Amino acid sequence: MPTLMRELTEVRALLARLDQVDADTLEAQDLDFKEWPADDRHAVRLAVDMAVCMANGGGGTVVLGVRDRVVGRAKAIVGVPDSAEPHQLKRDIYERTAPKLTPEVLELPVPEGTGRLLVMQVHGGLPPYTTTAGAGTVRRSKDCVPLTGDLRDRLMVERGESDVTAVAVPEPVEALLSAAAVERLRDLARQEQAPADLLRKTDLDLLGALDVLRDGRLTKAGLLIAGSATALARHLPNYGWTHERMKSATTYVDRADGRDGPGKGELALPLALQALEARINADNPITTVEHGLHHFEFRAYPTVALREALLNALCHLDLRLASPVLVKQYPRKLEISNPGGLVGGITPANILHHPPLARNPLLVHALSRLRLVNRSNLGVGRMFEAMLIEGKEPPLIIDEESAVRVVFKRQETSAPFREFIADEGKAGRVLDVDHMLVLRYLLGHAEIDTALAAELCQRREAEMRDILDEMAQDYGYLERGGVGRGTWWRLKPALHRRLEGRGNAERDQRIDADVAKTRVLNMLKQRHRRGERGLTNAEVRAVTGYTRQQVNRLIHELEAESVRLTGHGRGATYEYAGGEEPTQKKRTR
């Protein structure tokens, strides 16, 4: 499993944010903050438990000495006592875990509390790990959850120790194969420019080169890619596919299954892929876009995105579950789901850049040799890219624990956006998924800050800041405003007009910061002189075009001008508290 750990420089940057948010807000799959218990024995037990949790979850960082539900550095950072010695803590963890864990424990000086924190860097290894008493947890998002039988089983899957597709089938190979499946497999591999010498091999030699033959027997991975429908039904009874053309959420007008009906015999993976693509494309209209002297055709659901999603579903399904790969095609969206949730700490929020993990390693290995899937986790990125390059929203990925669902909205191709991408490519500027996610977001929003962009692109803030600076300084796409954590970026008006293709880009842009402060301050002063209430956050947003957080930053800057927040909740207002009394309270002589 992959190891994810935070550098000390990043930990320091996160600690600086404790004046704005509590530590719990900063926590993630690979990061936790814990207060050091008063009793050292309890503290050691806490450190051991957290080491086990993080190791089972793929590795991560635990910052010891920080309260996680308090805002303000001085209150949140309480530190660890002098008795908390890194070398001894590392030894305690080693002695109390099985298999043995040897995390790095680093001391981090701070001006608050006791003056020191401990940062525990836990490497992911070969789970499941437990304490020597047999207790164990595993990291899931921001929580450590009990390592139940189901989760232990999932960890075994992630390690490849329960690869169903590596099991050999006790029948003669020739009796299991489908000539149509093998031929279609070659066609697909040829389209992806697989090695020609591999494709020239005989059927048995090809399967041998793909490592799906074991001691002269066909494995279930080989059965999936080249087996007959009857052999698959006999040896992999849970495997199948279903396509439903939906009229509504509860009613379908047409259905096909891999085992019977119109799709009879189309069960092996290459034939299933062909059948599903054909059924989807029956209602996947083509739009023609003119660019210069050329006419380009684009489908509502791009071919690349569609194939990647189908291949992901077909090769990452959990074959122990009696559920098919299910495709539901609605009038305005397409849903592709496969049995089995995401594995190895992968979540919809980190799937773009998480190191690859396979539920069925042998099957994925065979398909990667044919270049039908990519073992470097580029499949999800290719799905995103195929949608974004046409100016469309990327797919929505939903982990339902027992299944993964990929949802595509049916959208028209944006000709201005597609032409822009093409022209940039000709100029030698190849935009990746990060660039296109930011551009598409800014077409619908006035601005973006680093934190939001990092969440959108599934990057860390330090990485995202470099990407945004590149888009502003090197590519000339963005304008930058604000300073420090208040920095924001927006599309340059000329590019906004080009990509949008209509309207005036500047009408939706935020007003200049100095103008906004002057306008809000004058309004509050006038209301104060008239004895009227101040402005709510919503009213300031309407005046400035700012977001709620931007208004909070604006008012913070206006505190030096005697602007204060009064009241609570929705009734809270910003008031001018300067020296001049309200007009209605002035007395005349």
C-alpha positions as CSV (number, residue, x, y, z in Angstrom):
1,M,0.0,0.0,0.0
2,P,1.2,3.5,-0.7
3,T,2.8,5.7,2.0
4,L,1.5,9.2,2.3
5,M,3.3,11.5,4.8
6,R,3.5,15.3,5.4
7,E,6.8,17.1,5.4
8,L,7.5,19.2,8.5
9,T,7.3,22.4,6.4
10,E,3.7,21.4,5.5
11,V,2.9,20.7,9.1
12,R,4.2,24.1,10.1
13,A,2.0,25.7,7.4
14,L,-1.0,23.8,8.7
15,L,-0.4,24.9,12.2
16,A,-0.4,28.5,11.0
17,R,-4.0,28.0,9.9
18,L,-5.2,27.1,13.4
19,D,-6.0,30.8,14.0
20,Q,-8.8,30.5,11.3
21,V,-10.0,26.9,11.7
22,D,-9.8,24.0,14.1
23,A,-7.4,21.1,13.6
24,D,-10.3,18.7,12.9
25,T,-11.0,20.7,9.7
26,L,-7.4,20.2,8.5
27,E,-7.4,16.4,9.1
28,A,-7.4,14.0,6.1
29,Q,-6.9,10.3,5.2
30,D,-3.2,10.7,5.8
31,L,-3.2,13.3,8.6
32,D,-4.5,13.5,12.2
33,F,-4.0,15.8,15.2
34,K,-4.1,14.4,18.7
35,E,-3.8,16.0,22.2
36,W,-1.2,14.3,24.4
37,P,-3.0,12.7,27.4
38,A,-2.0,13.7,30.9
39,D,-1.1,10.1,31.8
40,D,2.0,9.0,29.9
41,R,0.8,5.4,29.8
42,H,-2.4,6.6,28.1
43,A,-0.3,8.7,25.7
44,V,1.8,5.7,24.7
45,R,-1.4,3.6,24.1
46,L,-2.8,6.5,22.0
47,A,0.4,6.6,19.9
48,V,0.4,2.8,19.3
49,D,-3.2,2.8,18.3
50,M,-2.7,5.7,15.9
51,A,0.4,4.0,14.4
52,V,-1.7,0.8,13.7
53,C,-4.6,2.9,12.3
54,M,-2.4,4.9,9.9
55,A,-0.4,1.8,8.8
56,N,-3.5,-0.1,7.9
57,G,-4.8,2.9,6.0
58,G,-1.8,3.2,3.8
59,G,0.5,5.4,6.0
60,G,0.3,9.0,7.2
61,T,1.3,11.6,9.7
62,V,0.1,12.1,13.3
63,V,0.8,15.4,15.1
64,L,0.8,14.8,18.8
65,G,0.2,17.8,21.2
66,V,-2.7,19.6,19.4
67,R,-6.3,19.8,20.4
68,D,-8.5,19.1,17.4
69,R,-11.7,21.1,18.1
70,V,-10.3,24.5,19.2
71,V,-9.8,27.6,17.0
72,G,-6.7,29.7,17.8
73,R,-3.1,28.5,17.9
74,A,-2.6,29.5,21.5
75,K,-5.5,27.4,22.6
76,A,-5.1,24.5,20.2
77,I,-1.3,23.9,20.6
78,V,-0.8,22.5,24.1
79,G,2.4,20.6,23.3
80,V,3.9,17.4,24.7
81,P,5.8,17.1,28.0
82,D,9.6,16.6,28.4
83,S,8.9,13.0,29.3
84,A,7.7,12.3,25.8
85,E,11.0,11.3,24.2
86,P,10.9,10.4,20.4
87,H,13.3,7.4,20.6
88,Q,11.5,5.8,23.5
89,L,8.1,6.3,21.9
90,K,9.4,4.7,18.7
91,R,10.6,1.7,20.8
92,D,7.2,1.4,22.6
93,I,5.4,1.3,19.3
94,Y,7.8,-1.3,17.9
95,E,7.3,-3.6,21.0
96,R,3.5,-3.3,21.0
97,T,2.6,-3.8,17.4
98,A,2.3,-7.0,15.3
99,P,3.7,-7.1,12.7
100,K,6.3,-4.7,14.0
101,L,6.0,-1.0,13.1
102,T,8.9,1.4,13.1
103,P,7.5,4.9,12.5
104,E,9.7,8.0,12.4
105,V,9.1,10.3,15.4
106,L,10.3,13.8,15.0
107,E,10.3,16.8,17.4
108,L,8.8,20.0,16.2
109,P,9.6,23.2,18.3
110,V,6.6,25.6,18.7
111,P,6.2,28.8,20.7
112,E,3.0,27.7,22.3
113,G,2.2,25.3,25.1
114,T,5.1,23.2,26.3
115,G,7.2,24.4,23.3
116,R,7.4,21.1,21.5
117,L,5.2,18.8,19.4
118,L,5.9,15.2,18.2
119,V,5.3,14.4,14.6
120,M,4.9,10.7,14.0
121,Q,5.4,9.6,10.4
122,V,3.9,6.1,9.8
123,H,4.9,4.1,6.7
124,G,2.3,2.0,5.0
125,G,3.4,-1.6,4.7
126,L,1.8,-5.0,4.6
127,P,-1.4,-4.8,6.6
128,P,-3.3,-5.9,8.6
129,Y,-1.5,-4.6,11.6
130,T,-2.7,-4.9,15.2
131,T,-1.5,-4.2,18.7
132,T,0.1,-7.1,20.5
133,A,-3.2,-7.5,22.3
134,G,-4.9,-8.1,19.0
135,A,-6.7,-4.8,18.6
136,G,-6.7,-2.9,15.4
137,T,-8.2,0.0,13.5
138,V,-7.9,1.3,10.0
139,R,-7.9,4.8,8.6
140,R,-11.0,5.7,6.6
141,S,-11.2,9.3,5.6
142,K,-10.7,11.3,8.9
143,D,-11.6,8.4,11.3
144,C,-10.0,5.3,12.7
145,V,-12.6,2.6,12.5
146,P,-12.4,-0.9,14.0
147,L,-10.6,-3.5,11.9
148,T,-13.6,-5.8,11.5
149,G,-13.7,-9.0,9.5
150,D,-15.0,-7.2,6.4
151,L,-12.2,-4.6,6.6
152,R,-9.6,-7.3,7.2
153,D,-10.9,-9.1,4.1
154,R,-10.6,-5.9,2.1
155,L,-7.0,-5.4,3.2
156,M,-6.2,-8.9,2.0
157,V,-7.8,-8.0,-1.4
158,E,-5.6,-4.8,-1.5
159,R,-2.5,-6.9,-0.9
160,G,-3.4,-9.3,-3.7
161,E,-3.6,-12.2,-1.3
162,S,-7.2,-13.0,-2.3
163,D,-7.0,-12.4,-6.0
164,V,-9.9,-14.5,-7.4
165,T,-8.6,-14.0,-10.9
166,A,-5.3,-15.9,-10.1
167,V,-7.1,-19.2,-9.4
168,A,-6.6,-21.8,-12.1
169,V,-9.6,-23.6,-13.6
170,P,-9.4,-27.4,-13.5
171,E,-10.4,-28.1,-17.1
172,P,-8.6,-28.3,-20.5
173,V,-7.8,-24.9,-21.8
174,E,-9.2,-25.5,-25.3
175,A,-12.6,-26.4,-23.8
176,L,-12.8,-23.0,-22.1
177,L,-12.0,-20.6,-24.8
178,S,-14.1,-18.5,-27.1
179,A,-12.6,-17.8,-30.5
180,A,-14.8,-14.7,-30.9
181,A,-13.5,-13.3,-27.5
182,V,-9.8,-14.0,-28.4
183,E,-10.2,-12.3,-31.8
184,R,-12.0,-9.3,-30.3
185,L,-9.2,-9.1,-27.7
186,R,-6.7,-8.8,-30.5
187,D,-8.7,-6.1,-32.2
188,L,-8.9,-4.0,-29.1
189,A,-5.2,-4.4,-28.4
190,R,-4.3,-3.5,-32.0
191,Q,-6.4,-0.3,-31.6
192,E,-4.3,0.6,-28.5
193,Q,-1.1,-0.2,-30.4
194,A,0.0,-3.2,-28.3
195,P,3.3,-4.8,-29.4
196,A,2.8,-6.5,-32.8
197,D,4.9,-9.5,-31.9
198,L,2.6,-10.2,-29.0
199,L,-0.5,-10.1,-31.2
200,R,1.1,-12.5,-33.8
201,K,1.3,-15.3,-31.3
202,T,-1.1,-18.3,-31.3
203,D,-4.0,-18.2,-28.9
204,L,-2.3,-20.3,-26.3
205,D,1.1,-18.5,-26.7
206,L,-0.7,-15.2,-26.3
207,L,-2.4,-16.3,-23.1
208,G,0.9,-17.6,-21.9
209,A,2.6,-14.3,-22.6
210,L,-0.1,-12.5,-20.6
211,D,0.7,-14.8,-17.6
212,V,-2.9,-16.1,-17.4
213,L,-1.8,-19.7,-17.8
214,R,-0.6,-21.5,-14.7
215,D,0.9,-25.0,-15.0
216,G,-0.9,-25.5,-18.2
217,R,-4.3,-24.4,-16.7
218,L,-6.2,-21.3,-17.6
219,T,-6.7,-18.9,-14.7
220,K,-9.9,-17.1,-14.1
221,A,-8.2,-13.9,-15.4
222,G,-7.7,-15.7,-18.7
223,L,-11.3,-17.0,-18.5
224,L,-12.5,-13.4,-18.1
225,I,-10.7,-12.1,-21.2
226,A,-11.0,-15.2,-23.5
227,G,-13.5,-17.6,-22.0
228,S,-16.8,-18.8,-23.5
229,A,-20.1,-17.7,-21.9
230,T,-20.8,-21.3,-20.7
231,A,-17.4,-21.6,-19.1
232,L,-17.7,-18.2,-17.4
233,A,-21.2,-19.0,-16.1
234,R,-19.9,-22.3,-14.7
235,H,-16.7,-21.0,-13.0
236,L,-17.5,-17.3,-12.3
237,P,-21.2,-17.4,-11.6
238,N,-21.2,-13.9,-10.0
239,Y,-19.8,-12.2,-13.1
240,G,-22.1,-10.5,-15.6
241,W,-23.2,-7.3,-17.1
242,T,-26.6,-5.5,-17.5
243,H,-27.5,-2.5,-19.5
244,E,-30.9,-0.7,-18.8
245,R,-32.3,2.1,-20.9
246,M,-34.1,4.1,-18.2
247,K,-37.3,6.0,-18.7
248,S,-37.3,7.2,-15.1
249,A,-35.5,6.4,-11.9
250,T,-37.7,3.3,-11.4
251,T,-38.7,2.3,-15.0
252,Y,-36.6,1.0,-17.9
253,V,-37.9,0.6,-21.5
254,D,-35.2,-1.8,-22.7
255,R,-32.7,-4.2,-21.0
256,A,-29.9,-6.5,-22.0
257,D,-27.9,-9.0,-20.0
258,G,-24.6,-10.6,-20.8
259,R,-25.9,-14.1,-20.2
260,D,-29.3,-14.1,-22.0
261,G,-31.6,-12.1,-24.1
262,P,-30.1,-9.8,-26.9
263,G,-26.6,-10.0,-25.3
264,K,-26.5,-13.8,-25.1
265,G,-22.9,-15.1,-25.4
266,E,-21.3,-11.6,-25.0
267,L,-19.9,-12.3,-21.6
268,A,-16.1,-12.3,-21.9
269,L,-14.6,-8.9,-21.2
270,P,-13.7,-7.9,-24.8
271,L,-17.2,-8.9,-26.1
272,A,-18.9,-7.3,-23.1
273,L,-17.1,-4.1,-23.8
274,Q,-18.2,-4.2,-27.5
275,A,-21.8,-4.9,-26.6
276,L,-22.0,-2.2,-24.0
277,E,-20.4,0.4,-26.2
278,A,-22.9,-0.5,-29.0
279,R,-25.9,-0.2,-26.7
280,I,-24.8,3.1,-25.2
281,N,-23.9,4.6,-28.6
282,A,-27.4,3.9,-29.8
283,D,-28.4,7.0,-27.8
284,N,-25.1,8.9,-27.8
285,P,-25.6,11.6,-30.4
286,I,-22.8,13.2,-32.4
287,T,-22.2,17.0,-32.6
288,T,-20.2,18.4,-35.5
289,V,-17.9,21.3,-34.7
290,E,-16.2,23.4,-37.4
291,H,-12.7,24.6,-36.9
292,G,-11.1,26.3,-39.9
293,L,-11.5,24.0,-42.9
294,H,-12.1,20.9,-40.8
295,H,-15.2,19.4,-39.3
296,F,-14.8,17.4,-36.1
297,E,-17.4,15.1,-34.6
298,F,-17.9,14.7,-30.9
299,R,-20.3,12.4,-29.0
300,A,-22.3,13.5,-25.9
301,Y,-20.3,10.8,-24.0
302,P,-16.8,10.9,-25.4
303,T,-15.5,7.5,-26.7
304,V,-12.3,7.6,-24.6
305,A,-14.2,8.4,-21.4
306,L,-16.8,5.8,-22.0
307,R,-14.2,3.0,-22.7
308,E,-12.1,3.9,-19.7
309,A,-15.2,3.8,-17.4
310,L,-16.4,0.5,-18.8
311,L,-12.9,-1.1,-18.6
312,N,-12.5,0.1,-15.0
313,A,-15.9,-1.4,-14.1
314,L,-15.2,-4.7,-15.8
315,C,-11.7,-5.3,-14.4
316,H,-12.1,-3.9,-10.9
317,L,-15.4,-5.6,-10.0
318,D,-15.5,-7.8,-6.9
319,L,-16.2,-11.3,-8.2
320,R,-17.2,-12.6,-4.8
321,L,-20.4,-10.4,-4.9
322,A,-23.4,-11.7,-6.8
323,S,-24.0,-8.5,-8.7
324,P,-23.3,-7.5,-12.3
325,V,-21.5,-4.6,-13.8
326,L,-24.6,-2.3,-14.2
327,V,-25.1,0.4,-16.8
328,K,-28.1,2.7,-16.5
329,Q,-28.7,5.0,-19.4
330,Y,-31.1,7.9,-18.6
331,P,-32.2,10.6,-21.0
332,R,-29.8,13.1,-19.5
333,K,-27.1,11.0,-17.8
334,L,-25.2,7.7,-17.8
335,E,-24.3,5.6,-14.8
336,I,-21.8,2.8,-14.8
337,S,-21.3,0.8,-11.6
338,N,-19.4,-2.2,-10.5
339,P,-19.7,-4.4,-7.4
340,G,-17.1,-3.7,-4.8
341,G,-16.0,-0.4,-3.2
342,L,-12.8,1.6,-3.7
343,V,-9.7,-0.1,-2.0
344,G,-6.5,0.9,-0.4
345,G,-7.5,4.3,1.0
346,I,-8.6,5.5,-2.5
347,T,-11.6,7.9,-2.2
348,P,-13.5,10.0,-4.7
349,A,-11.6,13.0,-3.2
350,N,-8.1,11.6,-4.0
351,I,-8.6,9.2,-6.9
352,L,-7.1,11.4,-9.5
353,H,-3.5,11.2,-8.1
354,H,-3.6,8.2,-5.7
355,P,-1.0,5.5,-6.5
356,P,-2.7,2.6,-8.3
357,L,-4.2,-0.4,-6.6
358,A,-6.0,-3.3,-8.3
359,R,-8.7,-5.6,-6.8
360,N,-7.8,-8.2,-9.4
361,P,-4.1,-7.8,-10.0
362,L,-3.6,-10.7,-12.5
363,L,-6.5,-9.5,-14.7
364,V,-5.2,-5.9,-14.6
365,H,-1.6,-7.2,-15.4
366,A,-2.9,-9.1,-18.5
367,L,-4.9,-6.1,-19.8
368,S,-2.0,-3.7,-19.2
369,R,0.2,-5.9,-21.3
370,L,-2.3,-5.4,-24.1
371,R,-2.4,-1.7,-23.3
372,L,-6.2,-1.9,-22.6
373,V,-5.7,-0.5,-19.1
374,N,-3.0,1.5,-17.5
375,R,-1.2,0.4,-14.3
376,S,-0.1,3.9,-13.5
377,N,-3.7,5.0,-12.5
378,L,-4.1,7.1,-15.7
379,G,-7.5,5.8,-16.5
380,V,-9.5,8.1,-14.2
381,G,-7.4,11.1,-15.5
382,R,-8.1,10.1,-19.1
383,M,-11.9,10.0,-18.3
384,F,-11.6,13.5,-16.8
385,E,-9.5,14.8,-19.7
386,A,-11.8,13.4,-22.3
387,M,-14.8,15.3,-20.8
388,L,-12.9,18.5,-19.9
389,I,-11.2,18.9,-23.3
390,E,-14.7,19.3,-24.8
391,G,-15.7,21.9,-22.2
392,K,-17.9,19.4,-20.3
393,E,-18.1,18.6,-16.6
394,P,-15.9,15.7,-15.5
395,P,-17.6,12.5,-14.3
396,L,-18.9,12.2,-10.7
397,I,-17.4,9.2,-8.9
398,I,-19.4,7.8,-6.0
399,D,-18.1,5.2,-3.5
400,E,-21.1,3.3,-2.1
401,E,-18.8,0.9,-0.2
402,S,-20.4,-2.2,-1.8
403,A,-20.1,-0.6,-5.3
404,V,-18.4,2.2,-7.2
405,R,-20.7,4.4,-9.5
406,V,-19.4,6.7,-12.2
407,V,-21.9,9.3,-13.4
408,F,-21.6,11.2,-16.7
409,K,-23.9,14.1,-17.5
410,R,-25.1,14.3,-21.0
411,Q,-23.7,17.6,-22.3
412,E,-23.1,19.4,-25.6
413,T,-19.5,20.1,-26.7
414,S,-18.4,23.7,-26.1
415,A,-16.9,24.7,-29.5
416,P,-15.0,27.7,-28.1
417,F,-13.4,25.7,-25.4
418,R,-12.5,22.8,-27.8
419,E,-11.0,25.2,-30.3
420,F,-9.0,26.9,-27.6
421,I,-7.5,23.6,-26.4
422,A,-6.6,22.7,-30.0
423,D,-5.0,26.1,-30.7
424,E,-3.0,25.9,-27.5
425,G,-1.8,22.4,-28.5
426,K,-0.6,23.8,-31.8
427,A,1.3,26.5,-29.9
428,G,3.1,23.8,-27.8
429,R,1.0,24.3,-24.7
430,V,-0.6,21.0,-23.7
431,L,-3.1,21.6,-20.9
432,D,-3.5,18.8,-18.4
433,V,-6.5,18.0,-16.2
434,D,-5.5,20.5,-13.4
435,H,-5.4,23.4,-15.9
436,M,-8.8,22.5,-17.5
437,L,-10.5,21.9,-14.1
438,V,-9.5,25.5,-13.1
439,L,-10.5,27.0,-16.4
440,R,-13.9,25.3,-16.4
441,Y,-14.6,26.3,-12.8
442,L,-13.7,30.0,-13.6
443,L,-16.1,30.0,-16.5
444,G,-18.9,29.7,-14.0
445,H,-17.4,31.5,-11.0
446,A,-15.9,34.9,-10.5
447,E,-12.7,33.7,-8.8
448,I,-10.9,30.8,-7.1
449,D,-8.6,30.7,-4.1
450,T,-5.8,28.2,-3.5
451,A,-7.7,26.0,-1.0
452,L,-10.7,25.6,-3.3
453,A,-8.5,24.9,-6.3
454,A,-6.6,22.3,-4.3
455,E,-9.8,20.6,-3.4
456,L,-11.1,20.8,-7.0
457,C,-7.9,19.3,-8.5
458,Q,-7.2,16.9,-5.6
459,R,-3.8,18.5,-4.9
460,R,-2.1,19.8,-1.8
461,E,-2.2,23.5,-1.5
462,A,1.6,24.0,-2.1
463,E,1.3,22.1,-5.4
464,M,-1.8,24.0,-6.4
465,R,-0.2,27.3,-5.7
466,D,2.5,26.5,-8.2
467,I,0.0,25.4,-10.8
468,L,-2.0,28.6,-10.4
469,D,1.1,30.8,-10.6
470,E,2.1,28.9,-13.8
471,M,-1.3,29.6,-15.3
472,A,-1.0,33.3,-14.4
473,Q,2.6,34.0,-15.2
474,D,3.7,31.4,-17.9
475,Y,0.4,30.8,-19.7
476,G,-1.2,34.2,-19.2
477,Y,-4.6,32.7,-18.5
478,L,-5.3,34.2,-15.0
479,E,-5.1,37.4,-13.1
480,R,-4.0,37.3,-9.5
481,G,-5.2,39.5,-6.6
482,G,-4.9,39.7,-2.8
483,V,-2.0,38.6,-0.7
484,G,-1.1,35.7,1.5
485,R,-4.0,33.4,2.3
486,G,-6.4,36.0,0.8
487,T,-4.9,35.5,-2.7
488,W,-7.4,34.8,-5.4
489,W,-7.2,34.2,-9.2
490,R,-9.7,34.9,-12.0
491,L,-9.8,34.5,-15.7
492,K,-8.4,37.3,-17.8
493,P,-11.5,39.0,-19.4
494,A,-10.3,38.4,-23.0
495,L,-9.9,34.7,-22.3
496,H,-13.2,34.6,-20.4
497,R,-15.0,36.1,-23.5
498,R,-13.3,33.6,-25.8
499,L,-14.1,30.5,-23.8
500,E,-17.6,31.6,-22.9
501,G,-18.4,32.6,-26.4
502,R,-21.1,35.1,-25.3
503,G,-21.8,37.9,-22.9
504,N,-19.5,40.2,-21.1
505,A,-17.0,38.5,-18.9
506,E,-16.3,41.5,-16.7
507,R,-19.9,41.8,-15.5
508,D,-19.4,38.8,-13.2
509,Q,-15.9,39.7,-12.0
510,R,-15.4,40.8,-8.4
511,I,-15.1,44.5,-7.8
512,D,-11.6,45.8,-6.9
513,A,-10.7,45.1,-3.2
514,D,-10.1,48.8,-2.3
515,V,-13.4,49.8,-4.0
516,A,-15.2,47.1,-2.1
517,K,-13.9,48.2,1.2
518,T,-14.7,51.8,0.6
519,R,-18.2,51.0,-0.6
520,V,-19.0,48.8,2.4
521,L,-17.4,51.2,4.9
522,N,-19.4,54.2,3.5
523,M,-22.7,52.2,3.6
524,L,-22.1,51.2,7.2
525,K,-21.2,54.8,8.2
526,Q,-24.3,56.1,6.6
527,R,-26.5,53.6,8.3
528,H,-24.8,54.3,11.6
529,R,-25.5,58.1,11.2
530,R,-29.2,57.3,10.5
531,G,-29.5,55.0,13.4
532,E,-30.2,52.0,11.2
533,R,-28.9,48.5,11.6
534,G,-25.8,47.5,9.7
535,L,-25.4,45.0,6.9
536,T,-25.7,41.2,7.0
537,N,-23.2,38.9,5.3
538,A,-25.7,38.2,2.5
539,E,-26.2,42.0,1.9
540,V,-22.4,42.5,1.7
541,R,-22.2,39.6,-0.8
542,A,-24.9,41.2,-2.9
543,V,-23.0,44.6,-2.9
544,T,-19.5,43.2,-3.7
545,G,-20.1,39.9,-5.5
546,Y,-17.9,38.2,-2.9
547,T,-18.3,34.8,-1.3
548,R,-19.1,34.3,2.4
549,Q,-15.5,33.7,3.2
550,Q,-14.3,36.7,1.2
551,V,-16.8,38.9,3.1
552,N,-15.4,37.6,6.4
553,R,-11.9,38.6,5.2
554,L,-13.1,42.0,4.1
555,I,-14.7,42.7,7.5
556,H,-11.5,41.5,9.2
557,E,-9.6,44.1,7.2
558,L,-12.2,46.8,8.1
559,E,-11.8,46.1,11.9
560,A,-9.1,48.8,11.9
561,E,-11.9,51.2,10.6
562,S,-14.1,50.4,13.7
563,V,-16.3,47.8,11.9
564,R,-17.6,45.1,14.3
565,L,-19.8,42.0,14.1
566,T,-22.8,42.0,16.4
567,G,-25.4,39.3,17.0
568,H,-25.3,35.7,16.1
569,G,-26.5,33.4,13.3
570,R,-28.6,34.8,10.5
571,G,-29.4,37.9,12.5
572,A,-25.8,38.9,12.8
573,T,-24.8,42.2,11.2
574,Y,-21.7,44.2,10.6
575,E,-21.9,47.6,12.3
576,Y,-19.8,50.8,12.3
577,A,-18.6,51.5,15.8
578,G,-16.8,54.8,15.2
579,G,-16.9,57.9,17.3
580,E,-19.7,59.8,15.5
581,E,-23.1,59.4,17.2
582,P,-26.2,58.5,15.1
583,T,-28.0,61.6,13.8
584,Q,-31.2,60.8,15.5
585,K,-29.5,60.7,18.9
586,K,-27.8,64.1,18.5
587,R,-29.1,66.9,20.7
588,T,-29.4,70.5,19.4
589,R,-28.9,73.5,21.6
